[in-house]
Amino acid sequence: MGKFCSIGPNVRTAPGKHPTHTFVSTHPAIFSNPDCCLKNFQTKDQHNPTRNVVIGNDVWLCANVVIADGVKIGDGAIIAANAVVTTDVEPYSIMGGIPAKFIRKRFKDEQIDVLNESKWWDKNIDWIDENAQLFLNIEDYCHFHKK
């Protein structure tokens, strides 16, 4: 997870993916060796269901968002309340729904380019403190960085 993220209540990542074709059963005891099952039929994991979720900087995950394993959420993205994210999310996109779909971009492409290039979240806290007023208006922020 990146810096300056806002996380609402009850945000979760989905716990592993199950095979949906090839294997006869989707039950973990059949294709892997999890500790949570009373009986396992395999001595090693035959499916490798673990896929990391990557969350960029300045991401806002609203209440009750569920993120599927393996999903990457780009910098500056917003995920609407109650969304289920099953695919990667582009930087500065707003997504919502079940499954989550693209709603719109937060800013114009040129403004997104400035944000991506400036990487403000990597600046020291003093720089952010001194330039806090720029963060109140995307046009002011971009104008400052185009100098």
C-alpha positions as CSV (number, residue, x, y, z in Angstrom):
1,M,0.0,0.0,0.0
2,G,1.3,3.4,-0.9
3,K,1.4,6.7,1.0
4,F,-1.5,9.0,1.9
5,C,-4.3,6.4,1.3
6,S,-7.8,6.8,2.8
7,I,-9.4,3.5,3.8
8,G,-13.0,3.4,4.7
9,P,-14.6,0.9,7.2
10,N,-14.9,-2.8,6.3
11,V,-12.5,-2.7,3.3
12,R,-11.3,-6.2,2.5
13,T,-9.2,-8.2,0.1
14,A,-10.7,-11.4,-1.2
15,P,-9.1,-14.5,0.3
16,G,-7.6,-16.4,-2.5
17,K,-8.9,-17.6,-5.8
18,H,-10.3,-21.1,-6.4
19,P,-9.9,-23.0,-9.6
20,T,-13.0,-22.8,-11.8
21,H,-12.0,-25.1,-14.6
22,T,-9.6,-28.1,-14.9
23,F,-9.9,-29.2,-11.3
24,V,-13.1,-31.2,-10.5
25,S,-13.7,-29.5,-7.1
26,T,-13.3,-25.9,-6.0
27,H,-12.9,-26.9,-2.3
28,P,-9.4,-26.0,-0.9
29,A,-8.9,-29.4,0.7
30,I,-9.1,-31.0,-2.7
31,F,-6.4,-28.9,-4.5
32,S,-4.2,-27.6,-1.7
33,N,-3.1,-28.2,1.9
34,P,-4.7,-25.3,4.0
35,D,-4.4,-25.3,7.8
36,C,-8.1,-24.5,8.1
37,C,-9.5,-27.7,6.8
38,L,-10.1,-30.8,9.0
39,K,-8.8,-33.1,6.2
40,N,-6.6,-32.3,3.3
41,F,-6.2,-34.5,0.3
42,Q,-3.0,-33.0,-1.1
43,T,0.4,-32.6,0.5
44,K,1.2,-29.4,-1.4
45,D,-0.7,-26.6,-3.0
46,Q,-1.7,-27.6,-6.6
47,H,-3.2,-24.2,-7.5
48,N,-1.1,-21.3,-6.0
49,P,-4.1,-19.1,-5.2
50,T,-2.1,-16.4,-3.5
51,R,-1.9,-13.2,-5.6
52,N,-0.8,-9.9,-3.9
53,V,-3.0,-6.8,-4.0
54,V,-1.1,-3.7,-4.8
55,I,-2.5,-0.3,-3.8
56,G,-0.9,2.9,-5.1
57,N,-0.4,6.3,-3.4
58,D,-3.2,8.7,-2.6
59,V,-5.9,6.0,-3.2
60,W,-9.3,6.4,-1.6
61,L,-11.1,3.1,-0.8
62,C,-14.6,3.9,0.4
63,A,-16.6,1.8,2.8
64,N,-17.2,-1.9,2.2
65,V,-14.9,-2.2,-0.8
66,V,-13.8,-5.8,-1.7
67,I,-10.6,-6.1,-3.8
68,A,-10.0,-9.5,-5.5
69,D,-6.5,-11.1,-5.2
70,G,-4.0,-10.0,-7.8
71,V,-5.6,-6.6,-8.4
72,K,-3.4,-3.5,-8.8
73,I,-5.0,-0.1,-8.0
74,G,-3.1,2.8,-9.5
75,D,-2.1,6.1,-7.8
76,G,-4.9,8.6,-7.0
77,A,-7.7,6.1,-7.8
78,I,-11.0,6.2,-6.0
79,I,-13.1,3.1,-5.4
80,A,-16.8,3.8,-4.6
81,A,-18.5,2.4,-1.5
82,N,-19.6,-1.3,-1.8
83,A,-17.7,-1.9,-5.0
84,V,-16.1,-5.3,-5.8
85,V,-12.9,-4.7,-7.7
86,T,-12.0,-7.7,-9.9
87,T,-9.7,-6.0,-12.5
88,D,-6.7,-3.6,-12.3
89,V,-7.6,0.1,-11.8
90,E,-5.8,2.8,-13.8
91,P,-4.3,5.8,-11.9
92,Y,-6.7,8.6,-11.1
93,S,-9.7,6.6,-12.2
94,I,-13.0,6.4,-10.3
95,M,-14.5,3.0,-10.2
96,G,-17.8,1.7,-8.7
97,G,-20.3,-1.2,-8.8
98,I,-20.4,-4.9,-8.7
99,P,-18.2,-5.8,-10.4
100,A,-16.5,-2.4,-10.3
101,K,-16.6,-0.5,-13.6
102,F,-14.9,2.7,-14.8
103,I,-17.0,5.8,-14.0
104,R,-14.6,8.6,-15.0
105,K,-11.2,10.1,-14.6
106,R,-10.6,12.4,-11.6
107,F,-8.6,14.9,-13.7
108,K,-7.7,15.8,-17.3
109,D,-4.9,13.7,-18.8
110,E,-2.4,16.6,-18.7
111,Q,-3.1,17.1,-15.0
112,I,-2.7,13.4,-14.4
113,D,0.7,13.5,-16.2
114,V,1.8,16.4,-13.8
115,L,0.8,14.4,-10.8
116,N,2.5,11.2,-12.0
117,E,5.7,13.2,-12.8
118,S,5.8,15.2,-9.5
119,K,5.1,12.2,-7.2
120,W,4.2,14.6,-4.4
121,W,3.7,11.7,-2.0
122,D,7.5,11.1,-2.1
123,K,8.4,14.7,-1.2
124,N,9.4,15.4,2.4
125,I,6.8,16.5,4.9
126,D,8.2,20.0,5.0
127,W,7.7,20.5,1.3
128,I,4.1,19.3,1.6
129,D,3.6,21.6,4.6
130,E,5.0,24.6,2.7
131,N,3.0,23.9,-0.4
132,A,-0.3,22.7,1.2
133,Q,-2.3,25.5,-0.5
134,L,-1.5,24.0,-3.9
135,F,-3.3,20.8,-3.0
136,L,-6.6,22.7,-2.8
137,N,-6.8,23.2,-6.6
138,I,-5.5,20.9,-9.3
139,E,-5.0,23.9,-11.7
140,D,-2.8,25.7,-9.1
141,Y,-0.9,22.6,-8.5
142,C,-0.2,22.0,-12.2
143,H,0.7,25.6,-12.8
144,F,3.2,25.5,-10.0
145,H,4.9,22.4,-11.4
146,K,5.0,23.6,-15.0
147,K,7.2,26.5,-14.0
